[in-house]
Amino acid sequence: MQPLPGASNALTFGILSILLTLFCCGPFGAIFSITGLSNAKKAEQTYQTDRNAYTGYENVKTGRILSYIGLALALILLILSIVYFGVIGAVIYAAAAEGGFN
């Protein structure tokens, strides 16, 4: 039995997608989510070829779940950012239309 190739990468990218989305990069954490999902898919395909030869399939499942959570958080933050800047733009436009900047 050998470790499943790509399983630890899927788990690592899933963790990074959540951490970077929440604490650093906001919606750009989706890049790590997509990479984690890609690695999970490749690892699962490798595992499906010979189930008895590999260990660590749990890391693939956990990495996929964490990547989906990170992707959802990134999308939520993206939507909130768009709404936030849209409201700011609307306020500035309304103030300019009323002559509030004179």
N, C-alpha and C positions, 0 to 999 in steps of 0.2 A: 504494500500500500504506500502510495506517495501522495504528497499534498497536491490538491487540485490547482493547476496553473490558473492564475487570474482571480482566484477566490479572495485572496487577501487584498488585491488591488480593488476589487469591487467593494469590499468592506471599507477600505481606507477612503476611497472616493465618496462613498455614502456618508461617512462621518464628516469628511471635509465639506461636503455640500451643505450640510446643516450648519456647521460651525461658521463657515465663511459667509453664508447667507445672513445669519443672525448677527455676527460680530464684526464683519469686515466689509464685504463687497455687495451686500444686498442682492439684487436680482442676478448679478454676475455669478453667484454660486450655482446657478442652473447649469453652467458649463461643467462643473464637477459632477452634477447629478446625471447629466447625459453621458459623461464618460464612465461613471459608475454603472449605469444601466447597460452600456455597451460591453463593459468588462464582465458583468454578470451574465449577459447573454452568451458571450464566447465561452465562459467557464461552464455554463450549463450545457452547452453543446458538446464540450469536451467530456463532461461527466456522463452524458447520455450515451456516448459511444461505448464506455466500459465502466459501469457503476461500481464494480468490485475493485477497480484498480486505484481509486482515488479516495482521499479523505478530505473533509473540510467543506462539504456541500452546504453546511449550515451557514458558513460565512457568505456564500453566494446569496442565499435567501435573505439573510440579515442585511447585506449590502444593497440588495435590490429594494428592500423596504425603506432603508434609510435614504436611498437615492430618490425614491418617490416622495418621501416626506420633505427632503431638501428642495425638490423641484416644486412642490406645492407651496412651500414657504417663499421661494423665490418669485413665483407667480403672484402670490398675494402681495408681496412687497412691491413688485412691479406695478400692480394695479393701484396700490395706495400711493405710490410715487406719481403716477400719471394723474390721479385725482388731486393730489396735493398741489402739483405745479399747475394744473388746470384751474384750480380755485385761485391761486395766486395771480395767474394771468388774467382771470376774469375780474378780480378786484382791481388790478392795475388798469385794465381796459376801461372799467366803469369809472374809475377816478379820472382817467384822462378824458373820457367822453364828456364828463361834467365840468371839465376845466379845472379839476382839482390840483393840477400841477403848475398853475400860473402863479 
